[in-house]
Amino acid sequence: MAPEDYMSRALELAINADLARDTNPIVGAVIVDAAGKIVGQGFHNGSGTAHAEVVAIANAGEKAKGATLYCTLEPCNAQGKTGPCAQAIISAGILRVVIAQRDPNVAMSGGAQTLIAAGIAVEFDVMSEQARELNASWNFAHETNRPWVIWKTATSLDGFISAVDGTSQWITGEPARERVQEIRASVGAIVTGSGTVLADDPLLTVRSLSEENQPLRVIVGDREIPKDAKVFTGPKPAIRIKGDLSEVINALWREHGIHKVLVEAGAAIAHSIWSADLVDEVYWFQAPVLIGDGTPAIGPFGVNTLANAPRFPQYQLDRVGLDLLIHFKTR
């Protein structure tokens, strides 16, 4: 078998864990003996649990000695909630390590150099693109020092999120709302505005997840909200973060380790994130209805001529029930 075959298995192992709401990346590891047989394998199952390399070493036992380790992310080099994987690899007697992606986390990186200094052969960048894609938002956050931001909206065909009288529930149908549940389950936090909470009293939860495993719910804005609002229910009630939206988004990464954020809010917050160039990905649901007037999805955000209007030619269009879903990335 080729190195790519073993790394493919490590990539398959990594996706066994759902760490969308965890601060750590998903990682898989495979240990192969001199005869080319897989003798150990493992994956990381979240913050505070053993890293993939350590699980694979335990799985291999004495067979790890003299073997090759394939891992989707560079082994860590620092003491976190668990010990450094580089030292565990050295202690296990592994002779060669093949790495898909180098670690962008400065606090934990350097494992490869430690392995090399110990006389272990290290090979880099085997299936690196596939490994990076596994942890796309986590990588983005480490490289830009802010989370990946998804903006979701639901509008009429003419771009309004509510009618003149303020009514907005429900523009789209139940299948679209089910798709929103899937989007929510893929993020670590859901951001909304105090105006949306007052107008709609949303739960902003994921029905398929336990109460303890819900994304963090975050409210921005200064308007007073009743203490019995639905977002304050459950073991993880919504929190309020003060400051402008850019500061709030940045704080979610720096202070909470959240690397992917969903913004579900009204026009004022939509205007703010578009104006600040904070939108990285869009899910735009369009219902087959015309309103004619009301609240626009975004409002003016600095475009005064078609020449400087952002265009997004790479998009996916799906029909969801009677509604359309336009999905694209902005960068």
Backbone hydrogen bonds, N-H to C=O, Kabsch-Sander energy under -0.5 kcal/mol:
donor,donor_aa,acceptor,acceptor_aa,energy
5,D,2,A,-1.1
6,Y,2,A,-1.3
7,M,3,P,-2.4
8,S,4,E,-2.3
9,R,5,D,-1.5
10,A,6,Y,-1.8
11,L,7,M,-2.5
12,E,8,S,-2.2
13,L,9,R,-2.2
14,A,10,A,-2.0
15,I,11,L,-1.3
16,N,13,L,-1.9
17,A,14,A,-1.5
19,L,17,A,-0.9
22,D,19,L,-1.8
29,A,42,G,-2.5
30,V,70,Y,-2.7
31,I,40,G,-3.4
32,V,68,T,-3.1
33,D,37,K,-2.6
36,G,33,D,-2.1
39,V,31,I,-2.7
39,V,37,K,-0.5
40,G,31,I,-1.4
42,G,29,A,-2.2
44,H,27,V,-2.1
45,N,50,A,-0.6
49,T,46,G,-2.3
55,V,51,H,-2.2
56,A,52,A,-2.5
57,I,53,E,-2.3
58,A,54,V,-2.3
59,N,55,V,-2.2
60,A,56,A,-2.0
61,G,57,I,-2.3
63,K,60,A,-1.6
64,A,61,G,-1.7
65,K,62,E,-1.4
66,G,93,G,-3.0
67,A,64,A,-2.0
68,T,32,V,-2.9
69,L,96,R,-2.8
70,Y,30,V,-3.5
71,C,69,L,-0.5
71,C,98,V,-2.6
72,T,28,G,-2.2
74,E,101,Q,-2.3
77,N,108,M,-2.3
80,G,78,A,-0.7
80,G,82,T,-2.3
86,A,76,C,-2.2
88,A,84,P,-1.3
89,I,85,C,-2.4
90,I,86,A,-2.0
91,S,87,Q,-2.6
92,A,88,A,-1.5
93,G,89,I,-0.6
93,G,90,I,-1.3
94,I,89,I,-1.5
95,L,67,A,-2.0
96,R,67,A,-1.3
97,V,121,A,-2.9
98,V,69,L,-3.3
99,I,97,V,-0.5
99,I,123,E,-3.4
100,A,71,C,-2.1
101,Q,72,T,-1.0
106,V,104,P,-1.0
108,M,105,N,-1.5
109,S,105,N,-1.5
114,T,110,G,-1.7
115,L,111,G,-2.2
116,I,112,A,-2.5
117,A,113,Q,-2.5
118,A,114,T,-1.1
119,G,116,I,-1.9
120,I,115,L,-2.5
121,A,95,L,-2.1
123,E,97,V,-2.5
126,V,99,I,-1.5
127,M,125,D,-0.8
128,S,125,D,-0.7
131,A,127,M,-1.9
132,R,128,S,-2.7
133,E,129,E,-2.0
134,L,130,Q,-1.3
135,N,131,A,-0.8
135,N,132,R,-0.7
136,A,133,E,-1.3
139,N,135,N,-2.9
140,F,136,A,-2.3
141,A,137,S,-2.4
142,H,138,W,-1.9
143,E,139,N,-2.1
144,T,140,F,-2.2
145,N,141,A,-2.1
148,W,259,H,-2.5
150,I,148,W,-0.5
150,I,261,V,-3.3
151,W,281,E,-2.8
152,K,150,I,-0.5
152,K,263,V,-2.0
153,T,283,Y,-2.2
155,T,285,F,-2.8
156,S,160,F,-2.0
157,L,289,V,-2.6
158,D,289,V,-0.5
159,G,156,S,-1.8
161,I,295,T,-3.1
162,S,295,T,-0.8
163,A,167,T,-2.3
166,G,163,A,-2.0
170,W,168,S,-0.6
171,I,168,S,-1.3
177,R,173,G,-1.7
178,E,174,E,-2.1
179,R,175,P,-1.8
180,V,176,A,-1.9
181,Q,177,R,-1.3
182,E,178,E,-1.3
183,I,179,R,-1.9
184,R,180,V,-2.7
185,A,181,Q,-1.8
186,S,182,E,-0.5
186,S,183,I,-1.3
187,V,184,R,-1.5
188,G,260,K,-2.4
189,A,260,K,-1.1
190,I,216,L,-3.0
191,V,262,L,-3.2
192,T,218,V,-2.6
194,S,220,V,-2.1
197,V,193,G,-1.9
198,L,194,S,-2.2
199,A,195,G,-2.2
200,D,196,T,-2.9
201,D,196,T,-0.6
201,D,197,V,-1.7
207,R,205,T,-0.6
209,L,206,V,-1.5
213,N,210,S,-0.7
214,Q,211,E,-0.9
216,L,188,G,-2.6
218,V,190,I,-2.9
218,V,216,L,-0.5
219,I,239,I,-2.8
220,V,192,T,-2.3
229,A,226,P,-1.7
232,F,229,A,-1.8
233,T,230,K,-1.9
238,A,231,V,-2.6
239,I,217,R,-2.7
241,I,219,I,-1.6
248,V,244,D,-2.1
249,I,245,L,-2.8
250,N,246,S,-2.4
251,A,247,E,-2.3
252,L,248,V,-1.5
253,W,249,I,-0.9
253,W,250,N,-0.7
254,R,250,N,-2.6
255,E,251,A,-2.7
256,H,251,A,-0.8
257,G,253,W,-1.5
258,I,252,L,-2.5
259,H,257,G,-0.5
261,V,148,W,-2.9
262,L,189,A,-2.6
263,V,150,I,-3.2
263,V,261,V,-0.5
264,E,191,V,-2.6
264,E,262,L,-0.7
265,A,263,V,-0.5
270,A,266,G,-2.1
271,H,267,A,-2.9
272,S,268,A,-1.8
273,I,269,I,-2.5
274,W,270,A,-2.2
275,S,271,H,-2.4
276,A,272,S,-1.9
277,D,274,W,-1.2
278,L,273,I,-3.0
279,V,273,I,-0.5
280,D,149,V,-2.3
280,D,278,L,-0.6
281,E,149,V,-1.6
282,V,328,F,-3.2
283,Y,151,W,-2.3
284,W,326,I,-2.9
285,F,153,T,-2.8
285,F,283,Y,-0.6
286,Q,324,L,-2.9
287,A,155,T,-2.7
289,V,287,A,-2.6
295,T,162,S,-1.7
297,A,159,G,-1.9
304,N,302,G,-0.7
308,N,305,T,-1.4
309,A,306,L,-1.2
315,Y,313,P,-1.0
316,Q,327,H,-2.9
318,D,325,L,-2.4
320,V,318,D,-0.6
320,V,323,D,-3.0
321,G,319,R,-0.6
323,D,320,V,-2.1
324,L,286,Q,-2.7
325,L,318,D,-2.9
326,I,284,W,-2.8
327,H,316,Q,-2.7
327,H,325,L,-0.6
328,F,282,V,-1.8
329,K,314,Q,-0.6
330,T,280,D,-2.1
331,R,280,D,-0.7
